[in-house]
Amino acid sequence: MKEWYVRRNGEILAPIADGELKRHVAEARIDKETEVRLGTDGQWMKAGTVEGLFDVTYPREHSPHLPGGSADFTTNDAWSTEGGGNTSGQADGSGDSVAPNSLMPNSLMPNSLMPNSLMPGSDDMASNPYRPSALVGETQVPLPHGGENGLGMTRAGLLTCYYGIFVVLLGVIGGIVIGFGVGLSINNVNSQNLSYAMLLAVVGILVGIGSIGGAIAVVVGQVLCLAVPVGSGCRGCLKIVLSMHVVWLALAIGVPVMAEVTGFRGSLNFLGGELLSSLRLLPEVVGLACFVVFLKKLALYLGELNLVSAASSSIRWVIVLAVFALAFPPMLLVFNTWLSNAALAITFLVMLITVIRCTSLIIRIARAIPKHAV
């Protein structure tokens, strides 16, 4: 189903279906100069350039009626969406009468001829029966008043997540490098190499502590993001993300501890060690996907449709990462050493690309939040 975005007076409206768009055109709520966009990846264009969009007519039951029961209007009357029409008591050059000002839509009536009760900004504006109604189901993308404080906290949370992920990524890369260094030092057994290996081990412990701190910062940042305005519809995704952290802790710590206490530790390693490894990864992958969906909704709330497209691309990378991450542990039981190493390298590369894209998306959305919201 086609989804259209409408931009009017600098405001981007939420997506509407193709049929709804044509109905709004038929009811003169959208004219040929209104900017529309097909999907999040399309280009802005004038509504008049969309093929077949204006091949619609006004429904007969919605036609305006003149006093006396007449519903006939000339092509240059006040109800035309392209002509300005004549004012009350005037006639065109052919002598045909036109609609009086009392029948002229508010959107076409000059301010000088408009009653004070219908002037823009008047409290009685809503009582005007000729005032065009809002698009059905539309959601105003520009930031509503009163949401600045929540967005400021959300921006702080996004920045905390950004720096936390950066620290974790450095820790992972540093751990791999240190691991290779320790392995090479142990293979060449002598006092100098052993001292070097001990130094690398100490550095590795520090890197591990830093990575744990970065992971905690990511969780804290996600908690801060819960301050996002309710109207954005993003809080549900964040709650799922935080619940996935709890599930991961239960699988990574709770299950082994319970197995140790109950005496089933050996059976657990023999029967489901690789399966448990895959299950530990599943909550984090699901949490990452939900966090990217949160970023996508937040970008739509901010009116940054280019970031919405970037978030959609990041979701696809998360899906690819999920496939590799869940399939890798069982591969160790089936593939030989070389194939297992190749699968590990590919999985790590996909993970690196996904994390970099998500991190870039986080900082771009944080910068897109208006400065007055901080």
Protein Blocks (a to p, Z undefined) as FASTA:
>chain_A
ZZddddeehiacddddfklmmmmmmnopacfklccdehjkbccddfklpghklmcccdfk
lpccdehhiacdcfkbmkbckbgbjaehiacfkopacddfklpcfklpcfklpcfklggh
iaklmmpmkbccddehiacfbacehilmmmmmmmmmmmmmmmmmmmmmmmmmmmmmmmmm
mmmmmmmgcfklmmmmmmmmmmmmmmmmmmmmmmmmmmmmmmmmmmpcfklopmmmmmmm
mmmmmmmmmmmmmmmmmmmmnopmmmmmmmmmmmmmmmmmmmmmmmmmmmmmmmmmmmmm
nopaklmmmmmmmmmmmmmmmmmmmmmmmmmmmmcfklmmmmmmmmmmmmmmmmmmmmmm
mmmmmmmpcfklZZ
